[in-house]
Amino acid sequence: MKFWLAILSLCVACSGLGQLMDAGPIFAAAKRQHVVAGACPSTITVTTSKNWSDLAPQPTSADLVVVRNAATLTVDVSGDCCGIQLGIAGGGSGLLSIPPGSVLTCAGNVTLGEGASYGTLQFDTFADSTLKIGGDLVLTSGAWTTYAGAGTIEFNSAGDQTVGSLVYGRLVTSGGGIKSLGANTGANAGARITIIGVNTTLDATANNYQFTVSSAWTNNGTFNARAGGVIFGGASAQNLSGATTFNNFTSAGPALTLYSSITVNSNLAITAGKITTGANTLAMGSGGIITDYSSVRFVVGNLQKAFATGSGQSFAYRLGKAGGFAAPITLANLNVTVAGNILATTTSSDHADVTNSGIDPNLNVTRYWTLTAAGGLVASTCDVICGFSAGDIDPGATTANFVIRKLDGTWATTTTGTRTSTSTEATGLSSFGDFVVGEQLIDHYVVAATSPQTTGVNFGTTVTAKDILNVTTIYDSATTVTMSSSTSNAQYDADELGAFDNYIKALVSGSFTIITKDAVAEMVDLIATDDLARTGTRSSLVVNAP
């Protein structure tokens, strides 16, 4: 038997009688033809279904392996080849199956289909196997199919390669060079897992191809987005690692977590779920916009925007709470004199120093926002709109009475603009910092009366409620105040009936005037106190005899 094998092999090599190998079962599925096929010195043709381990001799990095005649070649052991051709025009289709654990290393091109003959690449649905390609992945128009499953296709050349447009199980680039996306066919261009290797560039090319990621993205090299887009559209939670600059970025899955900071230069579309940055930052370019957000679709964490110089600029930071609702902060009428960035965050709790802001922690929005200038940005003025959901508002708080206070080293008041049931605006700001929203909290009272007065003669005493920043609580028309005096001689007529037996009066827009008289010539303190022991005094009022 060995003798006849040797004779027939010699005939194949020397006399071109390779067709004899199709004549019997021994040679029916594997034959090596010493002819040049592209860059491959020799060719092995598979015409009936079998395992890689059954090929005799075993292919090497010098062999083009051709699968045709509706045959399936199963890579049951790890192997090498120069190139793969699945399907031959006029010669039937071919299928390459790479089961779990197998690694096939192909030094050159892998071509799926030729003419009308299909080429099919198949991986296991759940377990990983690997096809390493040193050339290009060539997809013949209308004549290829893949079943990516959990399989890995690694483009491992040290030079440039074309990454064919298909749905990869796990797409890996390694070696070096530029790995160019070959085409954009919508849902057929993407990967479950994408890993850009060190010293490699995944390039959307001048055609600005789109790419879809359904599970994870890891960038250890470079991504050249050009004007293309990347869609994170998995059915379950996804993650992104490796600092990357995108052009158009779509978050279309239930959740996306950033384990590295990223930049989106053009359009950030949040069509589903939330993007969580953790300690990282999602940075928008100076021309960037956010679309498709909603009350449940937004960024949780750090959101930054670049601004060029110019006046009248605006941007809405679409922020919110994990497991909760949106809480955006919007810049309007922004006048930038030195270009740079503004970073925005929101925290879903009361500010630790809220009581020193003049805001009532029991009648406020239970969150605060922070705006931080970075990158050298200088802005002369801007307006800020703090947005919140009904669930952020303390019970009993009235949004029509809300004001904004800003902490930038010290707490400061702001000029209130438009209020709605879910937002409050501060206008004419000249700096950034922490922003809190809510009703004012009375800190003390200012009691005023003209001195001197005359015994037995009525005069007016004005009581004004002030917060800790000494701003009148103009929206308070409910708090009642009890009047007294240091000598108990001063009398008050709160109901103005002339009996001077009613010493309690309610604030109206933060203040009131009460009729007062003192029948004794003396120096007296007039005292205002509310039910929470907040007080104020008109000290040393002189009452003279007539």
C-alpha positions in Angstrom: 0.0 0.0 0.0 2.8 2.5 0.9 4.4 1.7 -2.5 1.2 2.7 -4.4 0.8 5.8 -2.3 4.4 6.8 -3.2 3.8 6.2 -7.0 0.5 8.1 -7.0 2.1 11.0 -5.1 4.9 11.1 -7.6 2.4 11.2 -10.5 0.6 14.1 -8.9 3.8 16.0 -8.4 5.4 15.3 -11.8 2.7 14.5 -14.4 -0.2 16.7 -13.4 -2.4 13.6 -12.9 -3.9 15.1 -9.7 -7.4 14.1 -10.8 -6.5 10.5 -10.0 -6.8 11.5 -6.3 -10.5 11.9 -6.8 -10.8 8.3 -8.0 -10.7 6.5 -4.7 -11.8 7.0 -1.1 -8.2 7.2 0.2 -7.6 10.5 -1.7 -11.2 11.8 -2.1 -11.0 14.6 0.4 -7.4 15.9 0.4 -4.9 16.6 -2.3 -1.9 18.9 -2.4 -1.3 20.5 -5.8 2.1 22.2 -6.1 0.8 25.2 -8.0 0.9 28.9 -7.0 -2.5 30.1 -5.6 -2.0 33.8 -4.8 0.9 34.0 -2.3 0.5 30.3 -1.3 3.0 27.9 -2.9 0.7 24.9 -2.8 -2.9 24.0 -2.6 -4.9 21.4 -0.7 -8.4 20.8 -2.0 -11.2 19.3 0.2 -14.1 17.9 -1.7 -15.9 15.7 0.9 -16.6 16.5 4.6 -13.9 15.5 7.1 -11.8 16.6 10.0 -8.6 18.6 9.7 -6.7 15.8 11.4 -7.7 13.5 8.5 -5.8 15.6 6.0 -2.7 13.8 4.8 -0.3 15.4 4.6 -1.2 18.0 7.2 -1.4 21.6 5.8 1.4 24.0 6.7 1.8 27.7 6.4 2.7 27.1 2.7 -0.7 25.6 1.8 -3.9 27.2 0.5 -6.8 25.0 1.7 -9.7 25.0 -0.7 -13.1 23.6 0.5 -15.6 23.0 -2.3 -18.2 20.6 -3.6 -20.5 21.3 -0.5 -17.9 19.8 1.8 -17.4 20.7 5.4 -13.9 20.8 6.9 -13.9 20.6 10.7 -10.8 21.9 12.5 -10.7 19.3 15.2 -7.1 20.0 16.0 -5.1 23.2 15.9 -3.4 23.8 12.6 -1.7 26.2 10.2 -2.3 27.2 6.6 -1.3 29.8 4.1 -4.8 30.7 3.1 -8.4 29.5 3.1 -10.8 29.5 0.1 -14.4 28.4 1.0 -16.4 27.7 -2.2 -15.2 27.8 -5.8 -17.1 29.3 -8.7 -18.6 26.4 -10.6 -17.1 24.0 -8.0 -19.7 24.2 -5.2 -19.8 25.6 -1.8 -17.5 25.1 1.2 -17.9 25.3 4.9 -15.1 25.6 7.6 -16.1 24.7 11.1 -13.9 25.6 14.1 -15.2 23.8 17.2 -14.4 24.8 20.8 -10.7 24.9 21.8 -9.3 24.7 18.3 -7.0 27.4 16.9 -6.4 27.7 13.1 -3.6 30.1 12.1 -3.8 31.3 8.5 -0.8 33.3 7.3 -2.7 34.9 4.3 -6.2 35.6 3.2 -9.4 33.9 4.2 -11.9 34.1 1.3 -15.6 33.3 1.7 -17.4 32.4 -1.5 -16.5 32.8 -5.2 -18.9 33.6 -8.0 -22.2 32.0 -7.0 -20.7 29.4 -4.8 -21.1 30.1 -1.1 -18.4 30.0 1.5 -19.4 29.6 5.2 -17.4 30.0 8.4 -18.8 28.4 11.5 -18.0 28.7 15.2 -19.5 27.1 18.3 -22.4 29.0 19.8 -21.1 29.1 23.4 -17.4 28.0 23.6 -14.5 29.9 22.2 -12.3 28.8 19.3 -10.0 30.9 17.2 -9.2 31.8 13.6 -6.0 33.9 13.2 -5.7 35.7 9.9 -2.5 37.2 8.6 -4.0 38.5 5.4 -7.4 39.9 4.7 -10.9 38.5 5.3 -12.4 38.6 1.9 -16.2 38.3 1.6 -17.6 37.6 -1.9 -20.7 39.7 -2.6 -23.8 37.7 -2.0 -21.9 34.4 -1.6 -20.9 34.1 2.1 -22.4 33.3 5.5 -21.0 33.1 9.0 -22.1 31.7 12.3 -19.8 33.7 14.7 -21.1 32.3 18.0 -18.4 32.6 20.6 -15.6 32.3 18.1 -12.6 34.6 17.9 -11.2 36.0 14.6 -7.9 37.6 15.2 -6.2 39.8 12.6 -2.6 39.2 13.7 -0.4 40.6 10.9 2.4 43.1 11.7 1.1 45.0 8.7 -2.1 46.5 7.4 -5.2 44.2 6.9 -8.8 44.4 5.8 -11.4 43.4 8.4 -14.3 42.0 6.4 -17.8 43.2 7.4 -19.6 40.5 9.4 -20.9 39.9 12.8 -17.9 38.6 14.8 -18.2 36.6 17.9 -14.9 38.1 19.2 -12.9 40.4 17.0 -9.2 40.9 18.0 -6.5 42.9 16.3 -2.9 42.2 17.1 0.6 42.4 15.6 0.6 46.0 14.2 -0.5 48.1 11.3 -3.9 49.4 10.3 -6.9 47.1 10.4 -9.4 48.7 8.0 -13.1 47.9 8.1 -14.0 46.5 4.7 -17.6 47.5 4.4 -20.7 48.6 6.2 -23.7 46.4 6.0 -25.6 47.6 9.0 -26.3 44.8 11.4 -23.8 42.6 9.6 -20.8 44.8 10.7 -19.9 44.3 14.3 -18.8 42.0 17.1 -20.0 40.6 20.4 -16.5 41.4 21.8 -14.0 43.8 20.3 -10.4 43.9 21.4 -8.0 46.4 19.7 -4.5 45.2 20.4 -1.4 47.1 21.3 0.3 48.9 18.3 -2.7 48.3 16.1 -5.3 50.7 14.7 -8.9 49.8 13.8 -9.9 52.2 11.1 -13.4 53.1 9.9 -11.6 54.3 6.6 -12.6 57.2 4.4 -15.9 55.4 3.8 -16.8 56.2 7.5 -18.1 52.7 8.2 -20.3 51.9 11.1 -19.6 49.2 13.6 -21.8 47.5 16.2 -20.6 46.0 19.5 -23.0 43.7 21.4 -21.0 42.9 24.5 -17.6 44.4 25.3 -15.1 46.8 23.8 -11.4 46.9 24.8 -9.0 49.3 23.2 -5.3 48.8 23.9 -4.3 50.5 20.6 -6.0 53.1 18.5 -9.5 53.5 17.0 -9.7 55.9 14.0 -13.4 56.7 14.0 -13.2 59.3 11.2 -16.8 60.3 10.6 -18.2 56.9 11.2 -20.2 55.6 14.2 -20.1 52.8 16.8 -23.3 51.3 18.2 -23.3 49.5 21.6 -26.5 47.5 21.0 -26.3 44.4 23.1 -29.3 42.6 24.7 -27.6 42.7 28.1 -25.3 45.0 30.0 -22.1 46.0 28.2 -18.7 47.5 29.2 -16.0 49.6 27.5 -12.3 49.6 28.4 -9.5 51.6 27.0 -9.5 55.4 26.3 -11.1 55.9 22.9 -12.2 58.8 20.8 -15.4 58.2 18.9 -17.2 60.3 16.3 -20.8 59.1 16.5 -21.6 57.0 19.5 -24.9 55.2 20.1 -25.8 53.5 23.4 -28.7 51.2 22.5 -28.5 48.4 25.1 -29.9 48.2 28.6 -26.7 49.4 30.3 -23.2 50.5 29.4 -20.4 50.9 31.9 -17.2 52.8 31.1 -14.0 51.4 32.7 -12.0 54.1 30.9 -12.7 57.7 29.8 -13.9 58.3 26.3 -14.5 61.2 23.9 -17.5 61.6 21.6 -16.8 64.4 19.0 -20.2 64.5 17.3 -23.4 62.8 18.3 -24.0 60.8 21.4 -27.4 59.0 21.0 -28.8 57.3 24.1 -31.6 55.2 22.7 -31.8 52.8 25.6 -30.6 52.4 29.1 -28.0 54.4 31.0 -24.2 55.0 30.5 -22.3 54.8 33.8 -18.9 56.4 33.9 -17.8 55.5 37.5 -14.6 57.5 38.2 -14.1 58.0 34.4 -15.4 60.8 32.2 -17.5 60.9 29.1 -16.2 63.9 27.2 -18.1 65.6 24.4 -16.3 67.5 21.7 -16.9 71.2 21.1 -19.4 70.2 18.3 -20.9 67.3 20.2 -24.6 67.0 21.0 -26.7 64.5 23.0 -29.8 63.0 21.4 -32.5 60.4 22.1 -32.2 61.0 25.9 -35.2 60.7 28.2 -36.2 60.7 31.8 -34.8 57.2 32.1 -32.0 57.4 29.4 -29.0 59.5 30.5 -25.4 59.5 31.8 -24.7 58.5 35.4 -21.4 60.0 36.5 -19.0 62.5 34.9 -20.1 64.3 31.7 -17.7 66.9 30.2 -18.2 69.3 27.3 -15.6 71.3 25.3 -16.4 74.9 24.5 -14.8 77.2 21.9 -14.7 80.9 22.5 -17.9 82.7 21.8 -21.1 84.1 23.3 -24.6 82.7 23.6 -23.6 79.1 23.8 -25.7 76.4 25.5 -25.5 72.7 26.4 -27.7 70.3 28.3 -25.8 67.8 30.4 -28.1 64.8 30.4 -27.3 63.4 33.8 -29.3 61.3 36.3 -29.3 58.7 39.0 -28.5 55.0 38.7 -31.8 53.2 39.1 -33.6 56.5 39.1 -34.6 59.4 36.9 -32.9 62.2 35.0 -31.4 65.2 36.7 -29.9 67.3 33.9 -28.1 70.6 34.3 -28.1 73.0 31.4 -25.9 75.9 30.5 -27.4 78.8 28.6 -26.2 82.2 27.4 -22.6 81.0 28.1 -20.0 83.5 27.1 -16.6 81.9 26.8 -13.5 84.1 26.5 -10.9 81.3 26.8 -11.7 77.9 25.3 -11.7 74.8 27.5 -14.0 72.3 29.1 -16.8 72.2 31.7 -17.3 69.0 33.7 -20.7 68.3 35.2 -21.9 65.8 37.8 -24.9 65.4 40.0 -25.1 63.7 43.4 -28.3 62.2 44.6 -28.2 63.4 48.3 -28.3 66.6 50.1 -25.1 68.7 50.0 -23.1 68.1 53.1 -23.1 71.9 53.8 -26.6 72.6 52.7 -27.6 74.3 56.0 -25.0 77.0 55.3 -26.5 77.7 51.9 -29.7 79.2 53.2 -31.7 76.3 51.7 -34.1 74.3 53.9 -32.8 70.7 53.8 -36.3 69.5 54.5 -37.9 71.5 51.7 -35.5 71.1 48.8 -34.3 68.9 46.0 -32.5 66.0 47.5 -29.5 66.3 45.2 -26.9 68.8 44.1 -25.0 69.5 40.9 -21.4 70.4 40.3 -19.9 72.4 37.4 -16.1 72.6 37.1 -14.1 74.6 34.6 -11.1 72.7 33.2 -8.6 72.9 30.3 -8.1 76.6 31.0 -11.7 77.6 30.2 -12.7 81.1 31.2 -16.3 82.2 31.0 -17.6 85.7 31.8 -21.3 84.9 32.3 -23.8 82.1 32.0 -27.2 80.9 33.1 -27.7 77.5 34.8 -30.9 75.4 34.8 -31.0 72.6 37.3 -33.5 69.8 36.4 -34.9 67.2 38.7 -37.7 64.6 39.0 -40.7 64.6 41.3 -39.0 61.8 43.3 -36.1 64.2 44.2 -38.4 66.8 45.8 -39.0 66.7 49.5 -42.6 66.2 50.6 -44.2 69.6 51.3 -41.8 71.6 49.2 -43.2 74.1 46.7 -41.2 74.3 43.5 -42.6 77.8 42.8 -40.7 79.0 45.8 -37.3 77.4 44.9 -34.1 79.3 44.6 -30.6 78.2 43.7 -27.5 78.7 45.8 -23.9 78.3 44.6 -20.9 77.2 46.6 -17.6 78.4 45.1 -15.4 78.6 48.1 -18.3 80.3 50.0 -22.0 80.2 49.5 -23.6 82.8 47.3 -27.0 83.8 46.3 -28.2 83.8 42.7 -30.7 85.6 40.6 -33.7 83.4 40.1 -35.0 82.9 36.5 -37.7 80.6 35.2 -39.2 78.0 37.5 -41.1 74.9 36.5 -42.3 71.9 38.4 -39.1 70.1 37.4 -36.5 72.9 37.0 -35.1 76.1 38.5 -32.9 78.6 36.7 -30.2 81.0 38.0 -29.2 83.8 35.7 -26.1 86.0 35.2 -23.6 83.7 36.9 -19.9 84.6 36.7 -18.4 81.4 38.2 -19.2 77.7 38.6 -19.2 75.4 41.7 -21.8 73.3 43.6 -25.5 74.2 43.1 -28.4 73.4 45.5 -32.1 74.0 44.9 -34.9 74.4 47.4 -36.9 76.8 49.6 -35.1 79.2 51.8 -34.6 78.4 55.5 -35.2 81.1 58.1 -32.1 81.7 60.1 -33.0 84.8 62.1 -35.2 87.9 62.2 -34.4 91.5 61.7 -36.6 93.7 64.0 -36.8 97.3 63.1 -38.5 100.3 64.8 -37.6 104.0 64.9 -36.1 105.3 68.1 -37.0 107.3 70.1 -40.7 106.8 70.7 -43.1 108.4 73.1 -44.8 106.7 75.9 -48.4 105.6 75.1 -48.1 106.5 71.4 -48.5 103.7 68.8 -45.7 103.0 66.4 -44.9 100.3 63.9 -42.4 97.5 64.4 -41.3 95.6 61.3 -40.2 92.0 61.5 -38.4 90.5 58.5 -37.3 86.8 58.2 -33.8 86.2 56.9 -31.9 83.2 55.8 -28.3 82.5 56.8 -27.0 84.7 53.9 -29.2 87.5 55.2 -31.7 87.3 52.3 -35.4 87.8 53.0 -37.4 84.7 52.8 -40.0 86.3 50.5 -41.9 83.1 49.8 -42.8 82.5 53.4 -46.3 83.6 54.3 -47.0 80.9 56.9 -44.5 81.1 59.7 -46.0 82.7 62.9 -43.9 84.9 65.1 -44.5 85.9 68.8 -43.4 89.3 69.9 -42.1 90.2 73.4 -39.8 92.7 75.1 -37.0 92.7 77.5 -39.0 94.6 80.1 -42.4 93.1 79.3 -43.7 96.7 79.0 -44.0 96.8 75.3 -47.5 95.9 74.0 -48.5 94.6 70.5 -51.7 94.8 68.5 -51.4 92.0 65.9 -55.1 91.9 65.0 -55.2 95.7 64.9 -58.4 95.8 67.0 -57.0 98.3 69.5 -56.9 95.9 72.5 -53.1 95.3 72.4 -53.7 91.7 73.6 -52.5 89.8 70.5 -48.7 89.4 70.3 -48.6 86.7 67.5 -48.5 87.4 63.8 -47.8 85.5 60.6 -45.3 86.5 58.0 -46.5 87.8 54.6 -43.9 87.4 51.9 -41.3 87.1 54.6 -42.2 90.0 56.8 -44.9 92.0 58.7 -45.4 95.2 60.6 -47.1 95.1 64.0 -48.6 98.0 65.9 -46.6 98.6 69.1 -46.7 100.9 72.1 -44.9 101.2 75.5 -46.5 103.1 78.4 -43.2 103.3 80.3 -40.4 105.7 79.7 -37.4 103.3 79.3 -34.8 101.7 77.1 -36.3 98.4 75.8 -35.4 95.5 73.5 -38.2 94.4 71.1 -37.9 90.6 70.5 -39.4 88.4 67.7 -39.3 84.6 68.2 -40.9 81.7 66.2 -41.9 78.2 67.2 -38.4 76.9 66.3 -36.7 79.4 68.6 -35.4 81.5 65.8 -35.2 85.0 67.0 -34.3 88.6 66.3 -34.1 91.8 68.5 -34.4 95.5 68.1 -32.0 96.5 70.8 -32.1 99.6 73.0 -35.2 101.3 71.7 -35.7 104.6 73.6 -39.2 105.4 74.9 -39.5 109.0 76.2 -42.1 110.6 78.3 -44.2 113.2 76.5 
